Each structure stands twice: as C-alpha cells, then as structure tokens.
Amino acid sequence: MHFYIMTLFPEMVMQGLDTSIIGRAMSKGILSVEAVNIRDYAFNKHNSVDDYPYGGGAGMLMQAEPVYQAYEAVMNRISSGESDPMPGDTAGSRRKQPRVVYLSPQGKTFHQGMAEELAKEEELIFLCGHYEGIDERVLEEIVTDYVSIGDYVVTGGELPAMIMVDAISRLVPGVLHNDVSAEFESFQDNLLEYPQYSRPEIWHGKQVPEVLLSGHHANVEKWRREQSVIRTARLRPDLLEKADLSERERETAEREREKAERETAEREKTERERETAEREREKAEREIAEREREREKAERERETVERETAERERKTAKRDSRKGD
C-alpha cells in the first residue's frame, strides 16, 4: 500500500512513522510512505505558500496553486509507476484514481470501520492543512474525503494523518507479526478488547484470572468474549447497537450498562455531597472569620473607650490638682 502525505512539515511526518511496526513494514516493502513537501511547489523566491484571505480575518491561508502542483506531482508519480511496487501490484492494478483525504474538523469522524474501508485502497493521498486552512477552490478540485479525528482543534493535519496511516496500516496483510491481532483488537465487531495479563501471576496483590491459567482454550475464548461485552457495555454502550450479540450477551450487556449507570450516579451523588460539604465548610470558615473580625473590632473599640476614659480621668485629676494649689 502506498501513502502520500502532502504537508509543510515532511520531517515531522516521516520521523513519526518511520519507527516501530510501520517502520518495519516500510523496510520490508509492505508499505510505502512518502511525505510530499508542498513548499517545493511554491511559485515565488521565498518559497511561501500562504497569503492573506480575501474578505479579511485572522491568520493566513494556504494558497491553491502550490497544493495543486504538489497533488499533480503525486498523480504523475502514480500514473507513471515511479513509486516502488508493493507485493501484489500488477501493471493494471494501480490505475484507479486514488482517494484524497483532507484532514479537517469539518469531516466525518474517523473510526475503525473507515480504517477497514481505506485499507482496501492501493494508494491514499493525505492533505495536511495549516495556518487557517486551505483555499476552498483547490479542495473542491482534488479532495474526495473530508475526515476528522475528533471534535477538537490541532495545529495542523500532520498528527491526524499519522494517526490514520497507523490505524490503516495495521489492517494491511503482513504489517502485524500476528495477522490475528488486527482482527481481535478493540472496535472489531463493535466490541472493545478484553482485559489482558502477563507475568507475574500476582502483581501488587492482584491475581491473573484463573481461567487464563487453565489452558482450556474454549473457556478462555468464552471469558474473553464475555469480558469484551462487559467492557463495552460499561465504557462504550453506544457501540453495542451495531454489535452482533446473542440474547444472553445482550442481557449481560444490559445488566452491566445499568450497573455502570448506577455507579456513575452514585459517584456523581458522592461528588455533589462532597462539594456541598466543602461549600458548608467554607461558609462556616467565613462565618468564624467574620465573628473573629467582629470580636477584634469590639476589642479595639473597648480599648479605645478605655484609653479615652483614662485620658479624661487624667485631665480631670490634673485640673483638680491645679484648683487645690
């Protein structure tokens, strides 16, 4: 599979992907990843690819022409067969127009099903925006898919593109050492992955579940399936709508979902009670502080009265002393 990532920061992309599982797959020729520097297609001596947006507004906008020229260069490479062939490539197998994915918060949210769909492609082109975005005209001309990795904003499209390449690559045959790994990871069959354990059998007083030590493969698989259902019901109940569950599993899921809701409600109640107690404590402290201030004020007023009284008595005594003379 061939990935082309059009970006202003090719070093960032390649340093992030040229390691671990993806890096090994690249070195074996199972995948190819090419970062295409959009700045190489700038049409001015300063290699700038951005300009002020028409109509005003904050920030700068990536211009259409450098992006389009970078895209054309990628397309020429694909059509001429310049990119390294992958296992299974034939002369006629790579003529399909590749999909161009623009990473944008306006796109559809990326999910495992989308990764599985995109993993069937032979080439994928990713377009990474920066600054305040990209001139709409070139997007209309070249983009086939608008994809978001979530409802939040990041500086550019590079990190989202790297996430997508990683998720898609894991589904390409031969990338993982154990091809079964991708089949049973989280979100397969719309269920989260079951808990996993390694040596030692006891850690910090916590024991590995006995069924995993039994060597009984059927029981292990049954336990894992049950744990996947339970974990999904508690953490991502929304996924269960599309999960293929037996009647018993649905009953288990419903019980766990209700249990999780009760626990959440109890935690929220405890938190509210804690916050109420904290407010009452702060209120009591304010009242104590206010009473202390009132006490200190009364003490100061008493001392003032005592001084004034003593002063009057002193003056009176002085006058009486003069009269006696």
C-alpha positions in Angstrom: 0.0 0.0 0.0 1.2 3.5 -0.9 0.7 6.5 1.3 1.4 10.1 0.1 1.2 12.8 2.7 1.2 16.4 1.3 2.5 18.6 4.1 4.5 21.7 5.0 6.4 19.5 7.6 7.7 16.3 5.9 10.4 15.7 8.6 7.7 15.6 11.3 5.7 13.1 9.4 8.5 10.7 8.5 10.1 10.8 11.9 6.8 9.9 13.4 6.0 7.0 11.1 9.5 5.6 10.3 9.6 3.6 13.6 8.1 0.6 15.3 5.5 -1.5 13.3 5.0 0.9 10.5 8.8 1.5 10.1 9.4 -2.3 9.9 6.6 -2.7 7.3 8.2 0.1 5.2 11.6 -1.5 5.4 10.1 -4.9 4.3 8.4 -3.2 1.3 4.9 -4.0 2.6 4.1 -0.3 2.9 5.5 2.9 1.4 5.1 6.3 3.0 6.2 9.5 1.1 5.9 12.9 2.6 5.5 15.5 -0.2 6.7 19.0 0.8 4.2 21.5 -0.5 6.8 24.2 -0.2 8.7 22.6 -3.1 5.9 23.7 -5.4 5.8 27.4 -4.3 6.0 29.9 -7.2 7.9 32.7 -5.5 11.6 33.1 -4.5 10.7 33.0 -0.8 9.0 29.6 -1.0 6.0 31.0 0.8 2.7 29.1 0.3 0.4 31.3 2.3 -1.3 34.6 1.9 -4.0 36.8 3.5 -7.6 35.6 3.0 -9.9 37.7 0.8 -12.5 39.5 3.0 -10.1 39.8 5.9 -9.9 37.7 9.0 -7.3 36.4 11.4 -4.3 34.4 10.2 -3.1 33.3 6.8 -4.4 30.8 4.3 -2.6 28.2 2.2 -2.8 29.1 -1.4 -4.4 26.8 -4.0 -1.6 26.6 -6.6 1.2 25.1 -4.5 -1.2 22.5 -3.1 -2.5 21.7 -6.6 1.1 21.4 -8.0 2.0 19.0 -5.2 -1.0 16.9 -6.0 -0.2 16.8 -9.7 3.3 15.7 -8.9 1.9 12.8 -6.8 -0.5 11.9 -9.5 2.2 11.9 -12.1 4.3 9.5 -10.0 1.4 7.2 -9.5 0.4 7.1 -13.2 4.0 6.6 -14.3 4.6 3.9 -11.8 7.6 5.7 -10.3 6.6 4.7 -6.7 8.1 1.5 -5.5 5.8 -1.5 -6.3 4.2 -3.3 -3.4 3.6 -7.1 -3.1 0.6 -7.9 -5.3 1.0 -4.9 -7.6 0.5 -5.6 -11.3 0.7 -3.4 -14.3 -3.0 -2.7 -14.4 -3.8 -2.8 -10.7 -2.8 0.7 -9.9 -4.8 2.8 -12.4 -7.7 3.5 -10.1 -8.0 7.2 -9.2 -6.6 7.5 -5.6 -8.7 9.0 -2.8 -7.5 12.3 -1.4 -8.2 12.7 2.3 -8.2 16.2 3.7 -7.8 16.3 7.5 -10.4 18.8 8.8 -12.7 19.2 11.8 -15.5 19.6 9.3 -15.1 16.0 8.1 -16.6 12.7 9.1 -15.2 11.3 12.4 -12.6 8.7 11.8 -13.5 5.2 13.1 -12.4 1.6 12.8 -14.9 0.9 10.0 -13.4 3.7 8.0 -9.9 2.4 8.6 -11.0 -1.0 7.2 -12.6 0.6 4.2 -9.5 2.7 3.4 -7.1 -0.3 4.0 -8.6 -1.8 0.7 -7.2 1.1 -1.3 -3.9 0.7 -3.2 -2.9 4.4 -2.8 -4.0 7.1 -0.4 -3.2 10.7 -0.5 -3.5 12.8 2.6 -3.6 16.6 2.5 -2.5 18.4 5.7 -3.7 21.9 6.2 -2.0 24.5 8.3 -2.5 28.2 9.3 -6.2 29.0 8.9 -6.8 26.3 6.3 -6.5 25.9 2.5 -8.1 27.9 -0.4 -11.5 26.3 -0.9 -11.1 26.1 -4.7 -8.3 23.5 -4.6 -10.2 21.5 -2.0 -13.2 21.3 -4.3 -11.0 20.2 -7.2 -8.9 17.4 -5.6 -10.4 16.2 -2.3 -12.5 13.1 -2.2 -12.9 12.6 1.6 -13.0 15.1 4.5 -12.0 13.4 7.7 -11.8 14.5 11.3 -10.1 12.6 14.2 -12.4 14.3 16.8 -14.2 17.4 17.9 -11.1 19.4 18.9 -8.6 21.6 17.1 -5.0 20.8 16.5 -2.3 23.0 14.9 -2.2 21.1 11.5 -3.2 18.0 9.7 0.1 16.1 10.2 -0.8 14.4 13.5 -4.2 13.3 12.3 -2.7 12.0 9.1 -0.2 10.0 11.1 -2.9 8.5 13.3 -4.9 7.5 10.2 -1.9 5.9 8.5 -1.1 4.0 11.6 -4.6 2.7 12.0 -5.0 1.8 8.3 -1.6 0.2 8.1 -2.3 -2.3 10.8 -5.0 -3.8 8.7 -2.8 -4.3 5.7 -1.8 -8.0 5.4 1.7 -8.7 6.6 2.1 -5.5 8.6 1.5 -7.1 12.0 3.6 -10.1 13.1 0.4 -11.9 14.0 -2.4 -11.2 11.5 -4.9 -12.3 14.0 -4.0 -9.3 16.2 -5.8 -6.8 14.0 -8.9 -9.0 13.8 -9.4 -9.1 17.5 -8.3 -5.6 18.6 -10.7 -3.0 20.1 -13.7 -2.0 17.9 -13.7 -5.2 15.9 -17.3 -6.5 15.8 -18.1 -3.2 17.6 -16.8 -4.6 20.9 -13.9 -3.3 22.9 -10.9 -5.6 23.5 -11.0 -7.8 26.6 -8.5 -7.3 29.5 -5.1 -8.9 29.0 -2.4 -10.0 31.5 1.2 -11.1 31.5 3.7 -12.4 34.1 3.9 -12.5 37.0 0.7 -14.2 38.1 0.4 -12.0 41.1 1.3 -8.3 41.0 0.6 -5.8 43.8 -1.7 -8.4 45.3 -3.8 -8.7 42.1 -4.2 -12.2 40.7 -4.4 -13.1 37.0 -7.9 -14.6 36.4 -7.8 -18.4 36.9 -9.4 -19.2 33.6 -6.4 -17.7 31.7 -4.1 -20.1 33.6 -6.3 -23.2 32.9 -5.1 -23.9 29.4 -8.7 -24.6 28.4 -8.9 -22.7 25.1 -12.7 -22.8 24.8 -13.2 -21.4 28.3 -10.5 -18.7 27.6 -12.3 -17.6 24.5 -15.7 -17.6 26.2 -14.2 -15.5 29.1 -12.7 -13.1 26.6 -15.9 -12.7 24.7 -17.8 -12.1 27.9 -15.3 -9.5 29.1 -15.4 -7.7 25.8 -19.2 -7.4 26.1 -19.0 -6.3 29.7 -16.3 -3.7 29.0 -18.1 -2.3 26.0 -21.4 -2.1 28.0 -19.6 -0.2 30.8 -17.3 2.1 28.7 -18.9 2.5 25.2 -22.5 1.3 25.3 -23.1 3.2 22.1 -21.1 0.6 20.2 -23.5 -2.2 21.2 -26.2 -1.0 18.9 -24.3 -2.5 15.9 -22.7 -5.4 17.8 -23.8 -9.0 16.9 -24.7 -10.3 20.3 -26.6 -13.4 21.5 -29.7 -12.9 23.7 -27.7 -13.9 26.7 -24.9 -11.4 25.8 -27.5 -8.7 25.4 -28.9 -9.4 28.8 -25.4 -9.3 30.3 -24.7 -6.1 28.5 -27.9 -4.5 29.8 -27.1 -5.5 33.3 -23.6 -4.1 33.1 -24.8 -0.9 31.5 -27.4 -0.4 34.2 -24.7 -1.2 36.8 -22.4 1.3 35.3 -25.1 3.9 35.2 -25.9 3.3 38.9 -22.2 3.5 39.8 -21.9 6.7 37.8 -25.0 8.2 39.5 -23.5 7.2 42.9 -20.2 8.8 42.1 -21.9 11.9 41.0 -24.1 11.9 44.1 -20.9 11.5 46.3 -19.2 14.3 44.4 -22.2 16.6 44.8 -22.3 15.7 48.6 -18.6 16.4 48.8 -19.0 19.7 47.0 -21.9 20.6 49.3 -19.9 19.7 52.4 -17.0 21.8 51.0 -19.2 24.8 50.5 -20.6 24.4 54.0 -17.1 24.1 55.4 -16.1 27.2 53.6 -19.2 29.0 54.7 -18.5 28.0 58.3 -14.9 29.2 58.0 -16.2 32.5 56.6 -18.6 32.9 59.5 -15.9 32.1 62.0 -13.6 34.6 60.3 -16.4 37.2 60.4 -17.0 36.6 64.1 -13.3 36.9 64.8 -13.2 40.2 62.9 -16.3 41.4 64.9 -14.6 40.3 68.1 -11.4 42.1 67.2 -13.4 45.2 66.2 -15.2 45.1 69.6 -11.9 44.7 71.3 -10.4 47.6 69.5 -13.5 49.8 70.4 -13.2 48.7 74.0 -9.6 49.6 74.1 -10.4 53.0 72.5 -13.1 53.7 75.1 -10.7 52.7 77.9 -8.0 55.0 76.6 -10.4 57.9 76.2 -11.8 57.2 79.7 -8.2 57.1 81.1 -7.4 60.3 79.3 -10.4 62.1 80.6 -9.7 60.9 84.2 -6.1 62.1 83.8 -7.2 65.6 82.6 -9.8 65.8 85.4 -7.2 64.8 88.0 -4.8 67.4 86.6 -7.4 70.2 86.8 -8.4 69.2 90.4 -4.7 69.3 91.3 -4.4 72.9 90.0 -7.5 74.0 91.9 -6.0 72.7 95.1 -2.9 74.8 94.6 
